[in-house]
Each structure stands twice: as structure tokens, then as C-alpha cells.
Amino acid sequence: MESMEITKEFWKNRSVFITGHTGFKGGWLSLWLTEMGAQVHGYSLEAPTNPNFFTLTKLRERIKKSTIGDINDYSLLLNSLKFAKPSIIIHMAAQPLVRESFNFPLNTFKTNIIGTVNLFEAARKIDELEAIINVTTDKCYENLEKLEPYNENDRLGGNDPYSNSKACSELVSSAYRTSFFEKKGVKLASVRAGNVIGGGDWSNDRLIPDFFRAFDTNKNLLVRYPKAMRPWQHVLEPLSGYILLAEKLVNQGNDFAEPWNFGPDYKNAKTVSWVLSYLKEKVHSKNWKIKEIEQLKEANILLLDSSKAKLRLNWEPRWTLETALDKIVDWHLAYKQKISMSDLSIDQINSYVNQQIK
């Protein structure tokens, strides 16, 4: 197949409002869109970690406006949207961690559900708006611990606060799509991906950031679930799907205003111990060991069926897990060597776009 059919001209000078732009995933998306000429307006809390992708890639200098604010601050959110006059909103602001949701369930539900409602309510007042993408998660499905992949018609659910809150965010999307946005001519879609990895992620309680923290401090890595199987994908994989979907929503309308899965190839489902062994070999790190603490209940493997995105969006995963991990190692070593992280990240985006699908 030819290189990815993302239309750079579509994005040039287009106003895009991204919530959660200071986060890992939102930062990569903001960088990609600004590189294509989009006028990105960001709305988010301060970057959640130090160091972080947003600061290292100097995104504040690249985007049109960066507003630091809570998604539950309706007045500030509305004013920011009125200033941006966006054609497209991509909603990524969230409390994104399963384990954090056990510690702070109220904040998780408030941010992930009421925050989504706040955004949709404010968006209804923006006349220039053409499309909204609500970013949720693969964990929004009711996980029956089955081996078959989940498709967009499977039942929503979630037994932990994070998963449940994201399932609720999907239901909110459905209600606002039918009750308000269809009548207004705004196309609203939701997107589901999970186990996203990439350079510039320093989040707590995530395997690869924990690995590099241990590597940088020359300590053993403590691992909770070495035998857990996860479907890993580089952050650029789902982001490419969101970009393609946004173009379709604007250009072709309501036929694409629905939920979408963007998951990795099943061959990229590997155990935690496999990923750690691969990274350990690449960077010659010390050994790791199981962390002997009481474990919270987390779901076993959950696979996504992305056949709809492959068929209707011509979207396809491009990087093997090995390639994704190599890119992460390259990114982290460049960071340690104080290389321009903006230039290196853009190089990785270009490498991804030009990768031929085999």
C-alpha cells in the first residue's frame, strides 16, 4: 500500500481545539497537527509529570494558544472555545490511569464523565464547529475475559472506576450526538485504543516509563504482572486513525459519526516479561523482579477488532512491536543526550507516515 492518505492541505490553517494537550498522547497529536500547519488551541491541566513531552518538544512555542485549566471549569472552557473558534475538537483530557481510579474514584468519575458533558455543552455554542472526536479507551467494553476481539457493537461496561467512567463517556457521546449535534450539523465520533506506548511518557504505573526510571537510576525494576498479556501499540498508530477520521467527519459527514476501534495487530499482543526482556537487551539494563504487594483487580487481555477502521478509513497499523520499542529507546537515549526532542519526534512522525504497510 502507498503511504498514509492523510491530507496535509486539509489541516493547513484549520483551527483545532485539543483538550489534554499537555499530556503524552495529546502532546504527540499537537506536534503532528502543528507540523501539518494546523492552528492548535490547547486546553489542559499543567503537564502531569516532570520531565514531560510538552515541555521537551517546546510545544508552547508551536501551538496557537495554550490554556491551563480544569475541564470542569465550564466558564474558562467556554471562553477558550469561543476564542479558538475551532473547526474540530479532539477531547483527550481525562484521568487516564486504572490504579489512580481506585485511589481517587470521585475525581475519576467527575473528570471523565462530567468533564465530557462540560465540553459538549460548551461546544454547542460554537458556530464554526464541524466535528468532535471523543477519545475514550478499549477498556470501555464490558470485559468478559474472552479471546475474541471486541468490536464497536459489543456491550459497554467496566468494573473499575476508570473503565466504567469511560464507558459512561461513550454513553454521553451517544446521547449528545442524537439529541443535539446531529440537528446542529456537527459530526461526533468516539475512538477507542489502549496500551499506547511511545517516547516522552513519564506516567506513573505504566510499564515502559517505570522501566526507564529504573534504567536511569540504575535500580531494579519491580514488576507487578510479568505474565500479563497486553496488545501494545505505538502512540502514532491510533493518532493516525484520529486524524484520518477527523478528515472523514468534515468531508463526508454523518456516515462516520459513530464509535471506532484503533487497535494493534494481534501479533503485537505480548507479555509484560517479553517487553521487558526486549528492552533490557536493547539498553543493557539490570534485572527486574516481581513486586510483592497486594494487587488490585485488573482485566486480562482485551483485544480490539479494528476491521471497520481498516475497511472504511483505509487505516492500518504500520509498526511492529519491535519497531515501536526501538523508536522508544531511540527517543529516550536522545533525550539523555540532550538532542532536540522536537526535531527527533517530528522525524519519528515522518518515518511513521512514510512506512510502507506490508
N, C-alpha and C positions, 0 to 999 in steps of 0.2 A: 504494500500500500504506500501511497505518497505521504509526505509529511502532513502533520495535523492540519485540518482545514479550519484553523482559527483565523478570522479576518481582522488583520491589524487595522485596516481602514475603518472598520465598524467602531473601534474603540477610540480612535483619534478625536480628542477634544470632547468626548462624551462624559458627562457628569455621572460619577458612580459614588454612591454612599455605602461605605463598608462599616458595619459595627464590629468591634473586636479587632480593629486593625493593628493594635499593638501586640497582639498575641502571635504565637508561632505560625499558625495557619493563615491568619489574617494578614500577617506581615508578608509572607510569600506571595499571597494574592495581590496585595497592594503594590508590591515591587513589580510583578508581572504586568499588571494593568498600566502602571505609570510608564513602563518601558514601551508599551504599545501606544502611548500618548493620551491615555485617559486622564481626566481631571478627577482625581480620587479625593473624596472627603471622608475622613475617618472619625469615628466616634467610639470611644472605649475608655475603660479604666486605664490607669498607668500600666505599663508593661509589668507582667506578673512576676518576673524574675530579673535578677541582675547577675551576669550579663543577659542580654536578650537580642533577638533578631532585629527588632525595630530600631534599636539604638545603633547596633553594629553596622547595619546597612544604610544608616543615615536617611531613613525613610521620611523623617520630618521635613527634610530639605526637598524631597521629591514630590510629596503629595500637596494638593492644593490647600487643604486645611486639616489640622488635627485637633479635635476637641476631646478633652479629657473629662469624661462624665459617666455617670451610672445610667444603665439602660432603664432603670426605674425612675429616673428624673425626667418626667414627661415634658415639663416646660423647656428644659435645656435641649432635650432630644428634638422637640418640635421646632424650636428656633434654629437648631443646626440643620435640620432638613429643609426648612424654608430658605436658609442661606444657600445651601448646596443646589437646590432645585434639581434633584437627581432624575436622570432617565431610568437608572437601575439602582435598586437597593439589594445588597447582599448581606444578610443578617447572620453574623458569626459570633456575636457576643454571647457568652454563656459561662456557666460554671461547668467545666468540662471533665472533671475527674470523679470516677466512681467512688474511690475511697474517701475523697473530700466530702462527697454527698452523705456518707454515713456520719461524718463528724458535724456537718452543718446542713441538715436536711431543709430547714426553713429557708435559708439563703438560696439553696439549690432550686427549690420549687419557685421561689419568688423571682429569681433571675431568669430561669429557663422558661417559665410559663407567663408570668405577669410581664416580664420584660418583652416577650414576644408580642403580647397584647398591646403594650405601650407603643411599640414600634409600628404595628399595623394601624392603630388608631391615629398616630401622627401621620403615617403615610397616606391615609385617606384625604388629608388636607393638602397634598402636593399635586398640583395640576399637571406638572411636567412629567410625572412618573408614568413609566410604561411597563416595568416588570419588577418583581420581587423574587428573590431566592432565599428561602429559609433553610439554613444549614442545620440539620439535626445529627443523627448518628445511626449506625447499624444496630445499636442496642435498643432502638425504639420498638423493635419487634418482640412479641412475646416469645421468649426463647424456650422452645420445647426440647432442647438438647438433642435435636435430630441432626443427621448427617447431611440431609438435603439442604441446598441453599434456599434462602428466603427471597421471595420476590415481592414486588410492590403491593400486591393484593393480600399478602399474609396479614394476620391479625397483629395489631399493635399491643404493646404491654410493657412489662418491666417490673421486676421485684425489688430492685434497689432504687433509692431516690433519684439518682441521676437518670437511669434508663426510663423510669416512669415519667419523670418531668419532660424528657424529650419526646416520649410518646404523646404526652399531653400537648406539647408544642405542635406536633403533627396534626392533632385534632383541632387545635386553634387555627392552624393554616387552612384546613378544610372548611371550617365554619366561615372564616373571613373571605375565602375565595368565593364561596357560594352566596353569602349574604351581602357582600359589599363590593369586592374587587371586580367580579365579572360584570356587574352593572356599570362600573366606572371605566371599564376597558383596560384595567390593569391585570397583567398576567402573573399569577402567583404559583410558584413551584416550590417543592421541598426536596432536599437532597440528603442522601444517607451514605455515609462512608465510615470507616473505622480503622483503628490500629494504624494511624497515619504516622510516618516517621520521616525525618529529614534533618539536615543541618540547621543549627540555630535553635534547637529545642532544649530548654533547660528546666522543663516542668518537673515537679516532684512526682514521685510514684509512677514514673514511666521508665521502662526498661533501658532504653538507649541513653537518655540523659543520665540515669543512675550509673550506667556503665562508664560513661566518660568522666563523671565526677570522681568515681573510684580510680580511673586511669590517671587523671590529672593530679590526684593526691597520693598516688602510689599505695592505695589501700585495696584490700579485698572487697569485692562486690558481694553484698548479701542479697540472695535471690529468694523470693517467696514461692514461685511456682515454676520450677525448672522444666517440668514436663508439660506445662500448659501449651496447647496448640493455638496459634493465632494467625489470621490471614493478614500479613503485613503488606503495606503499600507506601511508596514514597509520596510525600505531600503533593508533588506536582501532578500525580495521577488524578485524584479527584478534582483538584483545582482546574485542570484542563477540561474536565467534564462540566464544571460550573460555568466556565467561560463559554463553551460551546452551547450550553443550554440557554444562557442569557441571550445569546445572539438569536437563537431559535424563538425564544419568547417574544422578542421585539419584532422580528421579521415575519414570523409565521403564526403567532398568536396562541389562542386558547388550546390548540391541539397539544401543546407542550406544557400547559399549566396543570401539573399533576406531580405526584411523587416520583423520584428517580433514585436508583441504586448506582453507586460507582465503587465497586469492589475490585480487589485484586484477582488475578488468575488463581485458581485453586492450587496450582503448583507452588505458589508463594506462601501457602499455609505451612509454617514450620514451628517447631517447639521453641520455647524460650532458650533452652540449653543449646539448640542448634545455632540460633542467632548469636548467642554469647560466644560460642566456640569459634564462629566465623570472625567476629570482631576481635576476639583475643588473638587469633592468628595474624590478623592484619596489623595490630598495633603492639603486639608482644606484651600484653597486659599480664598482671598477676592472676592467680586462680580465683574462682568465685566459690561461694558456699551458700547453702540454704539458710535463710534467716529463720531462726527458731522462735517464732512468735505466733500467737493465736491469729488465724487467718479469717478475714471476712469472706462471706459468700460472694464469689464472682462467677459469672457464667463460663461454661466451657466454650469450645469453638462455635462461632456463629458465622456462617458463610453467606455472602450476598450473591444473588442471581442478577447479574448486570446485563442480561441479554437484551433488554429493552433499550438501554443506552447504546449498546453495540449496533443494534439494528436501526434505530431511528435517529441517533445522533452521529453515527459513524465514529463513536468513541471506542478506544481500545487501550488497555494497559500497555505501556511501552517498555518499562524497565523490569528486568528480573529482580528478585530479592537481592541477589548478589550484587547487581549493578547499583541498586538503591543503597545498600550498605557501603559499597565502595565510595559512592558520592558523599555519604555522610562522613566517612573517615576523612576524605579529601577536604571537606568543609571544616571539620574540627581542627585538622592539622594546620590548615591555612589560617584559621583564627589564632591558633597558638603562635604562628609565625608573624602575626600582625599584618597579614596581607589584606588588601581592600575587600571586605566581605560583600560590598555591593557589587563590585565587578565580578567576583567569583560566583555569587549567586545568580547574576544575570547570565554568566557563561553556562551555568548548570541548566537554567531555563532554556537557553538556546540549544544546548545539547539534547535536552529532552524533546523539544519541538521538532528537531531535525532527525531524531531517532527513527529509523525505519522499523515498521511493525513486521515481524517475521511470521 
